[in-house]
Amino acid sequence: QVQLVESGGGLVQAGGSLRLSCSTSANIRSFSDMGWYRQAPGGQRELVAAITSSGDTNYAESVKGRFIISRGNAKNMVSMEMHSLKPEDTAIYYCNAKRIWDGGQYWGQGTQVTVSS
């Protein structure tokens, strides 16, 4: 059973930074896209950032220029640096991975990020 385990969430003041990491028990090369989604209270889960196996990235407009996603194939890990955090970034952040051969998805359990004003 493939597992995705997130770490690095927490409480930070507006303007601060956090780094989220997602490690997996699988070989990361078995995944095509990997990414981070978030879900705020009362809201829907939304894509924050994604990275392909070749390193192409995609960001939500709301985080462009502030968040950086990276993928470490040697470490079976995907990370996301979050800078200039805003209260509206407060949410549970979920790691996501898509299988190369059928597009099936795996999800982590989520990590809470809270940005105080």
C-alpha positions as CSV (number, residue, x, y, z in Angstrom):
1,Q,0.0,0.0,0.0
2,V,1.5,3.3,-1.1
3,Q,1.6,6.0,1.6
4,L,2.1,9.7,1.3
5,V,3.2,11.4,4.5
6,E,3.1,15.1,4.9
7,S,5.1,17.2,7.4
8,G,6.0,20.8,8.0
9,G,2.7,22.4,8.7
10,G,2.1,24.7,11.6
11,L,1.2,28.2,12.8
12,V,3.0,31.2,11.4
13,Q,2.4,34.9,11.3
14,A,1.4,36.7,8.1
15,G,4.5,37.4,6.0
16,G,6.3,34.3,7.3
17,S,7.4,31.2,5.6
18,L,6.9,27.4,5.9
19,R,8.2,24.4,4.1
20,L,6.0,21.4,3.5
21,S,7.4,18.0,2.7
22,C,5.7,14.8,1.4
23,S,7.6,11.5,1.5
24,T,6.4,8.3,-0.1
25,S,7.0,4.6,0.4
26,A,6.9,4.1,-3.3
27,N,9.5,4.9,-6.0
28,I,8.7,8.4,-6.9
29,R,9.4,7.6,-10.6
30,S,6.2,5.6,-10.7
31,F,4.3,8.9,-10.4
32,S,3.6,11.3,-13.2
33,D,2.2,14.5,-11.6
34,M,2.7,15.2,-7.9
35,G,1.3,18.2,-6.2
36,W,-0.2,19.9,-3.3
37,Y,-3.9,20.7,-2.7
38,R,-5.5,22.6,0.1
39,Q,-8.9,22.8,1.7
40,A,-10.0,25.7,3.8
41,P,-12.9,25.4,6.3
42,G,-16.1,25.4,4.4
43,G,-14.3,25.3,1.1
44,Q,-13.5,22.9,-1.7
45,R,-10.2,21.2,-2.2
46,E,-8.2,23.1,-4.7
47,L,-4.9,22.7,-6.5
48,V,-2.1,24.8,-5.1
49,A,0.9,23.6,-7.1
50,A,1.9,20.6,-9.2
51,I,5.1,19.3,-10.8
52,T,5.5,16.7,-13.5
53,S,8.1,13.9,-13.7
54,S,10.1,16.1,-16.1
55,G,10.0,19.1,-13.6
56,D,7.4,21.3,-15.3
57,T,5.4,23.2,-12.7
58,N,1.9,24.7,-12.4
59,Y,0.7,27.1,-9.7
60,A,-2.6,28.5,-8.6
61,E,-2.8,32.2,-9.4
62,S,-3.1,33.0,-5.8
63,V,0.3,31.6,-4.9
64,K,2.4,32.4,-8.0
65,G,5.6,34.1,-7.0
66,R,5.2,33.1,-3.3
67,F,5.2,29.2,-3.4
68,I,7.9,27.0,-4.9
69,I,7.3,23.3,-5.5
70,S,10.2,20.9,-6.0
71,R,10.6,17.2,-6.5
72,G,13.5,15.1,-5.2
73,N,13.5,11.8,-7.1
74,A,16.5,10.5,-5.1
75,K,14.7,11.1,-1.8
76,N,11.2,10.0,-3.0
77,M,10.0,13.4,-1.8
78,V,8.1,16.4,-3.0
79,S,8.3,19.7,-1.1
80,M,6.8,23.1,-1.3
81,E,8.3,26.3,0.1
82,M,5.7,28.9,1.1
83,H,6.7,32.5,1.5
84,S,4.9,35.7,2.2
85,L,2.1,33.7,3.8
86,K,-1.3,35.3,4.1
87,P,-4.2,34.5,6.4
88,E,-6.1,33.3,3.3
89,D,-3.5,30.6,2.9
90,T,-4.8,28.9,6.1
91,A,-6.0,25.4,5.2
92,I,-5.3,21.8,5.4
93,Y,-2.7,20.9,2.8
94,Y,-2.7,17.5,1.1
95,C,0.0,15.8,-0.9
96,N,-1.2,14.1,-4.1
97,A,0.4,11.7,-6.6
98,K,-0.8,10.2,-9.8
99,R,0.3,6.8,-11.1
100,I,2.0,6.8,-14.5
101,W,0.2,3.8,-15.9
102,D,-3.5,4.5,-15.1
103,G,-3.7,8.0,-13.6
104,G,-5.0,6.6,-10.3
105,Q,-4.3,9.0,-7.4
106,Y,-2.9,8.7,-3.9
107,W,-3.5,11.2,-1.1
108,G,-1.7,12.0,2.1
109,Q,-3.6,12.6,5.4
110,G,-3.1,16.3,5.3
111,T,-1.2,18.9,7.4
112,Q,-2.6,22.0,8.9
113,V,-1.2,25.4,8.0
114,T,-2.5,28.4,9.9
115,V,-1.5,31.9,9.2
116,S,-2.3,34.5,11.8
117,S,-2.9,38.2,10.9
